[in-house]
Amino acid sequence: MSGTAEITIEAESLRNPTNDEPFVKPARKRWIPSEMMIGPELSAEASPGWSIEPLYALLINPFYPKDPNASFGKHVLTPTLALTSFAATSPDHWRVEYWDENLLHGRPPFRPLPHIVGITVHLTFAKRAFALADWYRSRGSKVVLGGLHVLSCPEECAWHADAVALGDGVQLWPRILQDAEHNRLQPRYIATYENDYAEDPAPRRSLLPRASFLTTTSLIATRGCHNRCGFCYLSTDGLRMPYRMRDPQQIAAEFAADNQPYAVFIDNNLGSRRDYLRRLSAALCPLDKIWSAAVSIDVTDDPDLIRDMALGGCTGVFIGFESLSDDNLAAAGKKTPKTADYSRRVRILHDCGIQVNGSFVLGFDHDRKDVFSRTANWIEENRLECATFHILTPYPATPLFRQMESEQRLLHRDWSLYDTAHAVFRPNHMTPEELEQGYAWLYSRLFSRTSIWRRRPEDWRAVLPYLGMSYLYKRSNRFWHRLIKHDLVHAVWWPLVEATRLRHVGYRKKLARRETRGCISGSVVSAGV
């Protein structure tokens, strides 16, 4: 067979993967440096001469291992809002410092030792959070643990803390600092999420290392979601999070104040209230900036709203399609349109210049071994600019966890592997090993040059920016490692982001001049791939 024929057959295979293709050969081992897998070492040395600085609070986002299949870039697109939101409520006489171990700057500071250390705890990095907590406590600092894992497993976390915070930390943090200042720290602080959300202060972004992130403008306008999917952390026992909204002008003012061209909304579902999303888009329109957000696919019930989002600066949406099986979605309790209508709805977003990053969960009870190839084909046929994959993971204290536990399908309780990249339960129609291999194959498939090219925008003017961003985001983990380590993330991304913003401002002017409602067919490349 000639070399040309071999290439043709290989390309055809990439375009139309068979059901067995993910399992033909073992998944290729991906390169990953040790410092992306192992947190900074905590010394065993004692603290002779180390003093505790009164009224000094250190807030830590602990290290977590990175998935070598996915892009390292997603970890530094934008910072978590939780810690900077707490910091904003700190009294002026307290010195507050922020430390994110995932920025590869080494271990958190300890000379002098903080009066109080606040650590956010999520399931996958609970072990690291506990190690940090134990280290600081053994040297005299007071440690407060908060976060979702504290809510779902409070007794486990309490062993490693002087105090645990259950619920809304923005309400609790000022009380915690006041009690610590007067040596009356309580073992447990509890708050609900039913306060007036509009009263929360803007996050204290001045604490953030701006050079380390694509943008420091992570925004949250709403809290909660109209869905209560059985696998989602929002269904955790004891977590009642009513849908709350902040004034759109308040959000626009925050966006403008941070002096960044691009923002990421980290709301669970910015589109749960369409009237609110319309008002928010109108408030953001005069800024001439761009933004992306997570919404549910039913936001396309109103195509005029999609146009308003584009006019307001939206260039990308993250959509939890979760599955292409109606049976899977019904079993999970997700309220969503029929999957047969997904393609039409994606087209509505594309026609308004909005990119789609689709999220898919693998391993539902109705999934068989063909789910991987079918998902890859659908993503390519609908030209999704980006896709994110997650192995179904039963988080503690959720309906899915209780189901798996009662059916004796859980393989272990090593929380560090409950990261949506490992199979921690027995699937119905495949082995755990096959589920993990199919997951790795999907990332390899969708990050391949052939797949990137096949999903290019139909508008030829957007092809080159799309290719540049896709290659940087999806095929440059060695490069990302260096960018993160040397604080170059913002410097490298900024020109691409600014080019996208300028292109989108021009697109919006054309869109606004149209007398009829609807959008202009074409693509505008988003920075938020």
N, C-alpha and C positions, 0 to 999 in steps of 0.2 A: 504493500500500500504506500502511496506517495505521502510526503510530509504534508502537502496541502490537504489531502483527503483526511488525514488524521486530525488536523486542526479543525476542519469542517465538522467532523463527527463530534469532537470535544465541545465545540461551540454549541452544536445542536443539543448535546446532552445538558449543557449549562442552561440553555433556554427552556428545556422541557425535562426537568428531572423526573425520573421514575420513582415509584413508591419505595423501591429497594435501595435507591442511590445513597441515602444517608448511612446505610449499613454495609456497603460494599467493602469498605476498608476502614480500619480504626481511625478515629479522629486524630488529626495532626496535632502534635503537642505544640502549644503556642509559647513564644518567647515571653518571659516576664522577669524583670530584675527582682532580686530578693527584697529590696526596700519597698517594692510595691506589694509584697506578700507578708512581710514581717514588720511589726511596729518597732520603733526605736527602743534600744535596750534601756531598762531602768536599773541603775546601779544598785548594788547591795550595800554600798558604803553608808555609814551612819552620818549624823549631821553635826559633828563637832564645830562649834562656832557659827552654825547657821541659825539665824534668828528668824522669828516669825514677824512679819511686818503687819502691824495692826491696820485694820480698815483697808486691806488689799484683797480683792476678789479676783481669782483666776477662773475663767470659763474655758472648758476644754471640749472640743469635738474629737473623740478618740479615733485612733487609726483602725481601719478595716481593710482586709485583704481585697485586692482588685481581681476582677474576672478577666483572665487573659483573652477570652473570646470577644469581649466587648471593647469599646473604645475607652482608653484611659482619660480621654478628653472630657467625658461626661461628668467626671468627678470634680472638675474645676470650672464648669460653665458658670456657676453662680454659687454663692455661699448659702449655708443653711441660715434660716431667719431666726430660729428659736433663741440662740444664745445672744445675738445682738438685740433681739426684742427684750429679753430679760435685762440686758445691760442698760437699756434706755430707762428702766425704772429705778436704777440705783441712785441713792442719795449722792449729792455732789461731793460730799467729804470722803466718799469711798473711791479708791483707785481701782479701776477695772481693766483687766487685760483679757484679750481673746487669743486662743491658740487652737489651730486646726492641725492635728498631726498628719493629715493626709496631704499637706502641702510640702512635705519632705524637708522641713526645716529642723528636724530632730525632735528630741523629747521636749515636753513642756518646761517652762522656766521653774526654778526652785531656789534660787539665791537672790533675794531672801525668799523664805517660804511664805506662801499666802496665808492670810488669816482664815480665809474660806475658799474652798475649791468647789465649783459647780461643774458637774459632768453630765452630759446628756447620754442616755443609755438606750441603744437600739438592740434588737435581738442579735444581730450578726456580730456586733462588736462588744457584747456584754462582758466577755472574758477580759478584753483589753480594758474596758471601763473599770472593772473590779480591780484589776492589777494596779491601775493608776490610783484608784481610791485607797487601796490598802497601802500603797507606797507613801502617799501624802499623810494619811492618818497616822502611820507609824512614826512619823517625824513631827507630829504635833498640829498639823493643819486640820481644820474641820471640813468634812466633805459632805456635800449635798448631791444626791443623785435624782435626776428627773428624766422624763422621756417615756415613750410608749412601753418599753419593757418594764419600767418601774410600775406602770399602771397594771400590766397584765401579770407580773410576777413580783409583787411588792415584798413578800417575805424573803425571797431569794436575794433581792437587792438590799434589803435592810441590813443584812449581815456585813455589808461592806461600806456602810454609810453612818454618819452621825445623824443625818436626817434624810428622809425621802420626800419628794414633792409629787403629789398625785393630782393631776389635772393641769389647769391653766397656770403656767409658770409666771406669766406676766403679772397675775394677781398675787402670786405667792412670794416672788423674789424680794420685794421690799420688806415684807414681814420677816423673811428669813434673815436678811441682813440686819434688821433692827434687833432681832433676838440674839444673833451672833455677837453683835456689838455689846450687848448687855449680859453676855454669858448665860443665856437662858434658851438655847437652841432646843427645839422640840424634836422628838424622833419622827414625827409624821406631820406633814402639812397637806391639806386637802382643799381643792377649789373646783368648781364646775366650769363649764364653758358657756354659761348662760348670762354672762354680763353683757353690758352694752359694748359691742365690739368697736364702735366708733371712738370710744374713750381711750383705747390703747394708744400709747405714744408711738411715733415712728421709730423704727429700729435704729440703733446707734452705729451707723455704718462707718463712722470715723475710726472705729477700732479695727476695721478690716484691712488686710494688705491688698491694695487695689491691683498691684501688678500680678497677683497670683490667680486672678479670675478673669474669665472672658468679660463679665460684667459684675459689679457689686450690687446692681440694682435688681435684687430679687424682691418681688412685691407680693403681697397677699391682700386681696380685696374682699374675699369671702371666706367663710369657714363652714365646713361640712359638705354634704352631697345628698342629692335626692335619692341616690341608689344606696342600698345596704347589701352589697354583694357578700356572700358567705365567706369568701376567701380574703376579703379586704380588712385591713387593720381598723377601719372605721366601725367594724362590727364587733370589736373587742368588748368583752363583758365589762360593764362599768363605765364605758366611754359613751357619754351622751353629748353629742355635738350638734345642736340645732343649727340650721342654716342661718348665718349672720352675715351682714353686708356693711361695708364702710362707705362713707360718702365718696362718690366718684371724684369730686374736686380735691378731697384729701389725698387720694391716690395719685392724681395728676401732680399735685404739689410735691409729693415725695419723689416721683419720677424726675421732675424738673430739678429738684434740689440736689440729686446725686450726680448730675452733670455727666451722664452716660448716654450714648445714642441708642442703647438697646436694653430692654428689661425682660425678665422672665417672671411670669406670674406662677407662683408655686401653689396656688389654690388646688384643692382636690378636684373641683369641677367649677370653673368660672362661668359655665353656661347653665347652671341649675336654675337660675332665674333670668329668662331672656330679656325681660324689661330692664333689669339691672344691667345686663351686659350691653344693651343698646345705649343706656345712659353713660356707662363707663367709657364706651368707645367714643361717644361724642365729647366727653371731657378730655380724652387723650388726643383727639384729633389736632388741636392747635399746636401741640408740642413738636410736630414734625419729627417724631421719633418712631422707632419700631419696637414690637414686642411679640412674645409668644406665650401661649397658655395651654393648660389642659382643659379640654371640654369633652362632653360626650357627643356621640355622632348624631343624636337627635336634635342638636342645635341647628342642623340643616333643614329641620322642618320649616324654617322661615328663611328662605334664600335672601330676603332683603336684610335680615340681620347679619348674614355673612358679608354682604356688601358694606354695611355699617362698620363691621369689625375691620375690614380692609381699609376703609376711609380713616379709621381711628389709628391705623398703624400696625395692625396684626399681620405678620408675615408667616407665622407658623403655628400649628396646633398639634398638641399631643393627645391622641385619641386612644382610649382603651377599648379597642375592638374585642380584645380578650380571646375570642374564638370565632371561627367561621361556621360553627354548628349551633343552630337554634336550641337543640336539646341541651348542650352544655350551658348555654347562657340561662336557660330557664331553670336548670338545676342549681345554678349559682345564685339565683334570685336577682339577676341583673335586668333592669327594665331597659329595653333597647329595641330599635326597629329590627325587622327581619334581616338576616344576614344577606339575603338575596338582593336587598336594596342598598347594600353598602357601597357598591361601585358607583351608582348614580349620585350618592351623597358625597363621595370623595370628589367626584367631578365638579360639584357645586363649589367646593372649597378651592379646587385648582383653578376654576374659571375666574375666581376673584383674587388670584395671585397668592393664595395661602398654601404653604407647604403642609404636608401631613406626615407626622411621625407616628406610626401605628404601633401600639403595644399589644402583644399577643402572649397569652398564658398557655403553656403546654402541659399535658398530662391530665386533663379532665377525664372523667369516667367514660365519656363517649369518644374519646380520642383513641384512634388506632394508629398503627405504624405509618399510615399514609398521611398523617396530619402534617408532617414536616414538608413534604414535597408539595402538597396542596396549598399550604400557607405560602411557600416561596413563590409558586406560580401566581397566586392571587396578588401578592404584593407587586410583582413585576408587571403583571397585566394592567394594574391600576396605577403604576408609576409612583408608588409611595416613595418619597425622597429619602425616608429613613424608617427603620423599624427596630423595635426593642423587644427582646424575648425574655420570658420568665418561666421557669419551671414552677408549676403549681406548688405553693408552699403553705402548709397549715400553721399559721401563726398561733402561738398560745392564746387561749381564752377567746378564740373565734369559733363560729359554728363549724367551719371546716375542720378545725383541730379536734373538736368534740366528736365529729363524725368519724374521722380517721382513728381516733383513740378507741372509740366504741367498736369499730370494725377490726381493731388490732392490726392496722396497716402501717402504723408509724414504725420506721426502722430504728430510730434512736432519738435522743434529745440533746444532741450536740448542737447548741444554738448557733455556733459559728458556721455551720453548714446550712442553716436555714436562710440562705442568701439568694434564693430563686435561681441559682446556678447549679444546684445539686438536687438530686432526687432523694427526699428524706422519707418517702412513703412508697408503698407498693402500688403502682398503677394497675388499672383494670386489664388493659389489653396489650401490655408490653412489660418488659423488665425495667427495673430502675436504671440499669446500665444502658439499655436502648433509649430510654428517655433522655439521659444525659448526652448520649452520642448524637441523637437527633437535634437536640438543642445546640450543641457545638457546630454541627453541620449547617444549621440554619444561619448562624452568624458567619461562618466561613463562606457560605453561598451568597448571602446578601452583601457581604463586604468584598466580594470578588470584583475584578475589573469589568467582567462581562455583565454582571448584574447592575453595577453602577451605571454603565453605559446604557443598558436597556431601559433604565428608569429615568433617563435624562428628560428635562422639560421639553414639551412640544414646541415652545417658543425658542427658536434658535439663539436669540439674543441672551437667553438665560443659561445656555448650556455651559459656557466656560466658567462663570462663577459657581455654578452647581458642581462642576467637576472639581474645581479647586477646593471648595469646602468639603465635598465628599471624600476626596483623597486625604485631606488633612485630618478630618474627623475619624474616618473609618479605617485608614490603611497606614497610620503613622504612629503606632504606639511607641516605637523606639524614639521618635521625635518628641512625642508627648512627654515621655519620661524626662527628657532633658529640659523641655519648656517648664514643666512643673518644678523640677529641682532648682532651676536657675531663675525663677520668677519672670519668665518671658511669655507667659500665656496671654496676658492682655496686649503686650506689644505686637505679637504675631497676629492675633485675631482682629485687632482694632481696624486695620485698613480694609479687611474684608467686610467687617460689620458696617463701617462708614460707607463703603461702596454700595452695600445693600440698602442702607438707609436712603442714600441719595436716589438710587434707582426707584425705590418704593415711593418716595415723595413725588417723583415725576409721574409714576403710575397713578397715584391718588388724584393728581390734578386732572388727568384724562378721565378717570372714573367719575369724579365729581361733576364734570362738564356734561355728562350724559343726561339727557332730559328724562329718559325712562329709567325705572329701577332695574336692577340686575347688574351683572359684572361684565368686564371686558375679557374675552378669552385670552389667555396668556399666563405666563408664570413670572413670579418675582422670587428670586432666591432668598431664602431666609438665613440669618446667621445661626438660628437655633436648630441646626440639623442634628 
